[in-house]
Amino acid sequence: MQIKTMAEYMAEGTEPEVLFWVGCAGSFDQRAQRITKAFAQILDKVGVQFAILGKEEMCTGDPARRSGNEFLFQMMAYNNIQLLNGYNIKKIVTACPHCFNILKNEYPALGGQYEVIHHTTFINQLIGEGKIVMKEGGAFKGRRITYHDSCYLGRANQIYEAPRAVLEALDVELVEMKRCKTNGLCCGAGGAQMFKEDEPGDKRINIERSEEALATGATVIAANCPFCTTMLLDGVKNKEQEDHVQVLDIAEMVAQSLA
């Protein structure tokens, strides 16, 4: 699979259908890189022409803004917007809800007007169009799955059904956690908490959330965010259940189930 950058498309005088915004986690974190590869594999399999920014991609500035460094956020956002507008980008898809939220909802005020789609929504669209076909008796058929609503996809953007529709297409047994959808519990990484020590408390939030997931009896915890994946995986390991319960991004599940 050959992945081209926007610079390469521009050199050829062509344009991709979508820009895949990889994000910092998807680029540099070894666990999240597997999500990036899985989503790229899906796009390649179904023939979606996509590009990445490669070395030109910077952080969206979301962690800087959430942690209170507005000046740094503004610098990063303006640089990104200049780059995206220079390439005449119209449609962006990303596997990170943090990137999705800030590109969709906060960049427009700074001059960055794009159609921004989260990868679970995009995958669901491809399934609906008949472009993604699952193999019979796929890797997750009939398995007991629970799904974690990430804060920035769920409560912040009200996207609850698309990820669940993708899981239904995988023919799994979906069991909801006690707190889900609009009442979902944060994994503990939001608000730039991913990059700092926990706040004092009786129990770490990711441990509490992982306990809720494990209580469903699921063998797979499905996620839609690289931060959530990291926090939930840490929680599962803390409960010494990593040999029995997988934490997977929905894109990884789909990639393993492609016909």
Secondary structure by P-SEA (a helix, b strand, c coil): cccccaaaaaaacccccccccccccccccccaaaaaaaaaaaaaaaccccccccccccccaaaaaaacaaaaaaaaaaaaaaaaaaacccbbbbccaaaaaaacccccccccccccccaaaaaaaaaaaccccccccccccccbbbbbbccccccccccccaaaaaaaaaccccccccccccccccccccccccccccccccccaaaaaaaaaaaacccbbbbccaaaaaaaaaaaaaacccccbbbbcaaaaaaaccc
